[in-house]
Amino acid sequence: MQIELKDIKGGVLKQEYTCSRDEFPELGILAEQGDVEFVDPLGFRLRLQRTGQLVEVEGQLTAVVQLKCGRCLKPFTQSLDESFALTFAPRSETDVSDEEEIELEADELGLILYDDETLELFAPLQEQLLMAVPIAPVCDDSCQGLCHECGQNLNDGTCSCERKPFNNKFSALAGIKFKE
């Protein structure tokens, strides 16, 4: 997926893409690991705005993923609908000065570099897909998870394991009285 700067006529360009998960190799790696599986199609709506040499991209991604619940380990499906913003800047050869100045690199500023008047969208869009995946997916907010002793799914029923009270080591400090 590439966009030529000359195609951004009038300073603004709107694009829509529908992609397959197979176009993004990192998504295949996640699926092989059994963590996340993206369901086709993946959708992107982009609005590119050129200001001088900088190109600002406002985007919206839509996808459906199959995840495993972090509490009960059951598979479930979740829709992703995320907004994002990217900034592209031209790659330039900078002169290195002899002074002791700290120069920030483009990636430290959150810029994506482009060459030859061409924006390469593949890597940034793949990164946005990966960042949209929840870190700790939960099938339902009321999910009770698994019993820590026997492994019984507590959503399906109770078990006969004794529930140990939470050991709060700091509860002994609750009775401390300070002089004022």
C-alpha positions in Angstrom: 0.0 0.0 0.0 1.6 3.1 -1.2 0.5 6.7 -1.9 2.3 9.1 -4.0 2.5 12.7 -2.7 1.4 14.0 -6.1 -1.9 12.2 -5.6 -2.8 14.4 -2.6 -4.3 17.1 -4.7 -5.5 20.2 -3.0 -3.7 19.1 0.1 -6.3 16.5 1.1 -6.9 12.9 0.0 -9.4 10.4 1.3 -8.8 6.7 0.8 -10.6 3.5 1.9 -8.9 0.1 1.9 -10.3 -3.4 2.5 -7.6 -5.9 3.1 -7.1 -9.5 4.0 -5.3 -10.6 7.1 -2.9 -12.5 4.9 -1.4 -9.2 3.7 0.0 -8.6 7.2 2.6 -11.2 8.3 2.6 -10.2 12.0 -1.1 -11.1 12.2 -0.3 -14.6 11.0 2.3 -14.9 13.7 -0.2 -14.0 16.3 -2.7 -16.6 14.9 0.0 -19.3 15.0 0.7 -18.5 18.6 -3.0 -19.0 19.3 -3.4 -15.5 20.9 -5.4 -13.6 18.4 -6.9 -14.4 15.0 -8.1 -11.6 12.8 -11.2 -12.3 10.7 -11.4 -11.0 7.1 -12.0 -8.3 5.9 -9.9 -5.6 7.6 -11.1 -2.1 6.8 -9.2 1.3 6.8 -10.6 4.8 6.2 -7.8 7.3 5.8 -7.8 11.1 5.4 -4.4 12.4 4.3 -3.5 16.1 4.6 -0.3 17.5 3.2 1.2 20.5 4.9 4.5 21.4 3.2 6.6 18.2 3.4 4.6 16.7 6.3 1.7 14.5 5.7 -0.9 14.0 8.5 -3.0 10.9 8.4 -6.2 10.5 10.3 -7.5 7.0 10.2 -10.1 4.6 11.3 -9.7 0.9 11.4 -12.4 -1.8 11.7 -11.7 -5.5 12.2 -13.1 -8.5 14.0 -10.8 -10.6 16.1 -11.2 -14.0 17.8 -9.6 -13.9 21.3 -9.3 -16.1 24.4 -10.7 -14.6 27.6 -8.0 -13.8 30.1 -10.2 -15.0 33.0 -12.0 -18.2 31.8 -9.9 -19.0 28.6 -13.1 -19.4 26.4 -12.8 -18.2 22.9 -14.9 -15.2 21.9 -15.2 -12.7 19.1 -14.8 -8.9 19.5 -15.2 -6.1 17.0 -12.4 -3.4 16.8 -13.2 0.1 15.7 -10.2 2.4 16.5 -9.1 5.9 15.4 -5.5 6.7 14.9 -3.2 9.5 13.7 0.1 9.3 11.9 2.6 11.9 10.7 4.9 11.3 7.8 8.0 13.3 7.2 10.7 13.2 4.5 13.9 11.4 5.2 16.7 13.9 5.0 20.4 13.8 5.4 21.2 15.9 8.4 24.6 17.5 9.0 26.2 16.4 12.2 27.5 19.4 14.1 30.5 19.3 16.4 28.5 21.0 19.2 27.2 18.9 22.0 23.5 19.1 21.1 21.0 16.4 21.6 19.2 15.6 18.4 16.0 13.7 18.5 15.5 11.0 15.9 12.3 10.9 13.8 10.9 7.9 15.6 11.4 9.6 18.9 9.2 12.4 17.7 6.6 9.9 16.4 7.3 10.6 12.8 7.3 8.0 10.0 9.9 8.7 7.4 9.2 8.5 3.7 11.5 8.4 0.6 11.1 9.5 -3.0 7.7 11.3 -2.6 6.1 7.9 -1.7 4.3 7.1 1.6 4.5 3.4 2.5 1.4 2.6 4.5 1.9 -1.2 5.1 4.0 -1.1 8.3 2.2 1.7 10.0 -1.2 0.1 9.3 0.0 -3.2 10.6 1.2 -1.5 13.7 -2.2 0.1 14.3 -3.9 -3.3 14.0 -1.6 -4.8 16.6 -2.1 -1.9 19.0 -5.9 -2.1 18.6 -5.9 -5.7 20.1 -6.8 -5.6 23.8 -4.0 -6.5 26.2 -6.2 -8.3 28.7 -9.3 -9.5 26.7 -12.3 -10.4 28.8 -15.3 -12.2 27.2 -17.7 -10.4 29.6 -17.3 -7.8 32.4 -19.1 -10.2 34.7 -16.8 -13.2 33.9 -15.8 -14.9 37.1 -12.9 -16.8 35.6 -11.5 -20.2 36.7 -11.1 -21.5 40.3 -7.5 -21.1 41.4 -7.5 -24.6 43.0 -9.3 -27.0 40.7 -9.7 -25.0 37.5 -13.5 -25.1 37.4 -15.0 -22.4 35.2 -16.9 -20.4 37.7 -19.3 -19.1 35.0 -20.6 -22.6 34.5 -21.0 -23.5 38.2 -19.4 -23.5 41.6 -16.9 -25.8 42.9 -16.3 -27.3 46.4 -12.9 -25.6 46.9 -12.4 -23.6 50.1 -12.1 -19.9 49.3 -9.1 -18.5 51.1 -9.4 -14.9 52.2 -7.1 -12.5 50.4 -3.8 -12.1 52.4 -3.3 -8.4 52.5 0.2 -7.9 54.1 -0.5 -4.3 54.7 -3.7 -4.8 56.8 -1.5 -4.8 59.9 -0.7 -1.1 59.2 -4.4 -0.2 59.4 -4.4 0.1 63.2 -1.3 2.4 63.3 -2.1 5.8 64.9 0.2 8.7 64.2 0.9 11.6 66.6 0.0 14.9 65.1 
